[in-house]
Amino acid sequence: MSPREAAAPTREGAPKTRRRGEELESALLEAAWEELSEKGFDAFTYEGVAARAATSRAVLYRRWPSKGELAIAALRHARLASIGETPDTGSLRGDLKAVLMQASETKLVLGLTLITQLGALYAETGRTPEDLRASIVEGGPTRTAEIWERAIARGEADPARLTPRVRRLYFDLFRDQLMMTLKPMPESDIDEVLDEIVLPLVRPR
């Protein structure tokens, strides 16, 4: 890799530094995310990403040989960047609400919205929206396991009722409303989902 390809952008006259490893990959994916979120997949190009990252197309091709792979990597990068610390409010309701409120304020909302607008990506890769979601989430950190275990320990949730589908229900409802409305879920709707659907479903009988 030449210095020109991996050099970080600097002020005129300042010495250039070479980005390597995780630093370089993070800069490339952040540039790809910006390009994808601003232009959509149809107008998403290696040239545009390379220009944003002050590098060359060859640097991108070596890591992500297809435009689809680069876009998926950018979406995964945005998701990981949006994950903060696991909330610990002292109650299951408080923890789940904090997760959804945080999600509404981060790149995650835009990322989920983009998933509904990637028809060309699905056609190019043969993936479905569910396949794409799994690719973005797979192997990444999740905060919900810790939240549910604390709820079980406090007696707020019955482990026998916490099937995989029930555990993810609160976020599935959040995601589905977001993708139908293309807007973050209002706080009043979050309260309704938790109080009328999720919490009655998991409480010990």
Secondary structure, 3 states (H helix, E strand, C coil): CCHHHHECCCCCCCCCCECCHHHHHHHHHHHHHHHHHHHCCCCCCHHHHHHHHCCCHHHHHHHCCCHHHHHHHHHHHHHHHHCCCCCCCCCHHHHHHHHHHHHHCCHHHHHHHHHCCCHHHHHHHCCCHHHHHHHHHCCCCCCHHHHHHHHHHHCCCCHHHCCHHHHHHHHHHHHHHHHHHCCCCCHHHHHHHHHHHHHHHHCCC
